[in-house]
Amino acid sequence: MYRRSTVIFIWLLLLAGAAYLFVFEPGKTGFFPPCPFRWLTGFTCPGCGTTRALHQILHGHFATAFMLNPLFLPAMPFLLFALLRYSVIVIRGGVPRPNALPAPFIYAIFVAIVSFWIFRNTPFYPFVS
């Protein structure tokens, strides 16, 4: 029962957040806290631009979303699949399996994120932050 209520709460929270993000544009209206890493260092983190990208996705502007955070857009289907899969298992009363992703894939994801983090803080980065 605890897992089911947690999944329902997560989906309600996501829907409320999506509604808020649809109405208010980050950086122009509404309350959106700044990135702590960027605030402290002046550099962008791998997540910088994700909130603005989500706002653009909710309005159907996928190219603009890609320009704001090119790592998030390709990752989004995998994140949604994982959340949907977990939700279906829990709602049906099952117990989710532990991580089944092999270690080399986890290391590859880690290297991709760190490489993106470094590359987006170089003068060679082609996208506007």
C-alpha positions as CSV (number, residue, x, y, z in Angstrom):
1,M,0.0,0.0,0.0
2,Y,2.9,2.4,0.8
3,R,4.4,2.0,-2.6
4,R,1.1,2.5,-4.4
5,S,0.4,5.8,-2.5
6,T,4.0,6.9,-3.2
7,V,3.5,6.3,-7.0
8,I,0.2,8.1,-7.0
9,F,1.7,11.0,-5.1
10,I,4.7,11.1,-7.6
11,W,2.3,11.3,-10.6
12,L,0.1,13.9,-8.9
13,L,3.3,16.0,-8.2
14,L,4.5,15.6,-11.7
15,L,1.1,16.7,-13.1
16,A,1.0,19.7,-10.8
17,G,4.6,20.6,-11.8
18,A,3.8,20.2,-15.5
19,A,0.7,22.5,-15.1
20,Y,2.8,25.1,-13.3
21,L,5.6,24.8,-15.8
22,F,3.1,25.1,-18.7
23,V,1.7,28.4,-17.3
24,F,4.8,30.0,-16.1
25,E,8.0,30.5,-18.2
26,P,11.2,29.9,-16.3
27,G,13.4,33.0,-16.0
28,K,10.5,35.3,-16.8
29,T,7.5,34.5,-14.5
30,G,6.8,32.3,-11.6
31,F,9.1,30.9,-8.9
32,F,12.0,28.9,-10.2
33,P,15.1,28.6,-8.0
34,P,18.5,29.1,-9.6
35,C,21.0,26.3,-10.2
36,P,23.2,26.1,-7.1
37,F,26.2,24.9,-9.1
38,R,26.0,27.8,-11.6
39,W,25.3,30.3,-8.8
40,L,28.4,29.1,-6.9
41,T,30.8,28.6,-9.8
42,G,29.5,30.5,-12.8
43,F,29.7,27.2,-14.9
44,T,26.7,25.3,-16.2
45,C,25.9,21.8,-14.9
46,P,24.5,18.9,-17.0
47,G,21.0,19.9,-15.7
48,C,21.1,23.6,-16.5
49,G,18.4,24.4,-19.0
50,T,16.3,21.4,-18.2
51,T,13.5,23.5,-16.6
52,R,13.4,25.8,-19.6
53,A,13.6,22.8,-21.9
54,L,10.6,21.1,-20.2
55,H,8.6,24.4,-20.6
56,Q,9.4,24.3,-24.3
57,I,8.5,20.6,-24.6
58,L,5.1,21.2,-23.0
59,H,4.5,23.9,-25.6
60,G,5.6,21.6,-28.5
61,H,8.9,23.4,-29.2
62,F,11.3,20.4,-29.3
63,A,14.1,22.1,-31.3
64,T,14.2,24.9,-28.8
65,A,14.2,22.3,-25.9
66,F,17.1,20.5,-27.6
67,M,19.1,23.8,-27.8
68,L,18.5,24.5,-24.1
69,N,19.7,21.0,-22.9
70,P,20.6,18.6,-25.7
71,L,21.3,15.8,-23.2
72,F,17.8,15.9,-21.6
73,L,15.7,15.4,-24.8
74,P,17.2,12.0,-25.8
75,A,17.1,10.9,-22.1
76,M,13.5,11.8,-21.6
77,P,12.0,8.7,-23.3
78,F,14.2,6.4,-21.1
79,L,13.2,8.3,-17.9
80,L,9.5,8.1,-18.8
81,F,9.8,4.4,-19.6
82,A,11.5,3.7,-16.3
83,L,8.9,5.7,-14.4
84,L,5.9,4.1,-16.2
85,R,7.4,0.6,-15.8
86,Y,7.9,1.1,-12.1
87,S,4.4,2.6,-11.7
88,V,2.7,-0.3,-13.5
89,I,4.5,-2.9,-11.5
90,V,3.7,-1.2,-8.2
91,I,0.0,-0.5,-9.0
92,R,-0.5,-4.1,-10.0
93,G,0.9,-5.1,-6.5
94,G,4.3,-6.4,-7.6
95,V,7.6,-5.7,-6.2
96,P,10.1,-3.8,-8.5
97,R,13.3,-5.6,-9.3
98,P,16.6,-4.1,-8.3
99,N,18.7,-2.5,-10.9
100,A,19.1,-4.8,-13.9
101,L,21.3,-2.5,-15.9
102,P,24.8,-3.9,-16.4
103,A,27.7,-2.0,-14.9
104,P,29.3,-1.0,-18.3
105,F,26.1,0.8,-19.3
106,I,26.0,2.7,-16.0
107,Y,29.7,3.7,-16.5
108,A,28.9,4.7,-20.1
109,I,26.0,6.9,-18.9
110,F,28.3,8.5,-16.3
111,V,31.0,9.2,-18.8
112,A,28.5,10.7,-21.2
113,I,27.1,13.0,-18.5
114,V,30.5,14.1,-17.3
115,S,31.8,14.6,-20.9
116,F,28.7,16.7,-21.7
117,W,29.3,18.7,-18.5
118,I,32.9,19.5,-19.5
119,F,32.1,20.2,-23.2
120,R,29.2,22.6,-22.5
121,N,31.6,24.8,-20.4
122,T,34.1,25.2,-23.3
123,P,34.1,27.9,-25.9
124,F,33.5,25.2,-28.5
125,Y,30.0,24.4,-27.2
126,P,27.7,25.2,-30.1
127,F,24.5,26.0,-28.2
128,V,23.4,29.1,-26.5
129,S,23.0,28.8,-22.7
